[in-house]
Amino acid sequence: MSSSHTRQYRSLLVSSFAAAMLLLSPSAARAQQATPSASDKASSEIASRGQRSLVRQIKYGDWQKFCFKTTGTNQVCRTTISGNFDTGQSAIRVDLIEREGEDKIRLQIFVPVGMYLKAGVKLTVDQGKPYPIPYVWCLTNTCIAADVADAVFIRDMERGQKLQMEVVDSSVQSVSTTLPLDQFASVRRGAPAKTFAQEIDE
């Protein structure tokens, strides 16, 4: 593998799976005080003080699927969609992460910093029931909500048309955005747009 391909692979690998690995490291997440307790997860029902519209509109790209494979490990695939502000700055990213040979599917969401963490993120497919995802980690410029995804919710995403995402900001006002789902099922079940493979020298 060339040095440029190696750098590209490593960059995408870190971006895709750093947050997913945090799901296996709750102690690290607690150090950032972003992981709610069991009771806090239920507090995703916290009532906001109102609702405000987005200051800047978000434009979403298409759903894409990328897979990653290293020597001696099972392949991991990420079905993802990203949204950017009109300035080009990254706003939202949703990842569905699946590891070959495992039944558990992980759902992770990247949102801007400045959110009320105890409220978590609410996802709603079409007119269905809100599905709460707790925050697990915050970095300098993003906060990540993640959890093992319920199979019924994933099925609803595959059958649905729109995914509404609702967060609560630091002023305890709810803010929502809508992502398209019309391509989600076909992309998830189809061949990856690209597979990144790397052999590790022993």
Summary of the structure (lengths in Angstrom):
residues: 202
radius of gyration: 17.0
end to end distance: 15.4
largest distance: 56.7
contacts: 589
relative contact order: 0.21
helix: 26%
strand: 38%
